[in-house]
């Protein structure tokens, strides 16, 4: 997927748009996200949305909401690497002005970069989990900080496994797309027009969250 300048990013949307793997790992992420949701401070009769806070919310609620949103975004970014852990074959789509040989090299470079990045953060977040677990153990309530870093540690481990498998064991095929070349052109537009064009291309490519992803990572 074209990103900022001449950079590229791998992008994937599962059919059900699931943001976390199933089983105990998925339940861990769901539990952490639930704990991070701010406690409503308005009347129950008023409509509210998960992760949103009012202007009168405390700084702790705001911090929890920000952490919850960031975790949700981070989980969505890991879906491809998590899915690769179970794949033997996969297909990637590349802009038709890039060239197949160059596209394969880009995919290999991204997977190698992701493998090393998640290896480093696996260690960093693992250390944070080990530190904040005992350090905040005696505080009342759930240890949100430790749970947050524990979830990130597990996520980095799964992503590391996916990146390694994708680079070493998955058999890749490819096909070109004119619409992805148009994405690069859209990224050069002014903000309002860019948003509209990316939304159109997302619908054309059947990628419901493409515009949001590119606005966050590429613009």
Helices and strands as residue ranges (DSSP letters): H 23-36, H 59-77, H 79-84, E 89-95, H 100-135, H 144-168, E 171-177, H 178-186, H 191-205, H 210-217
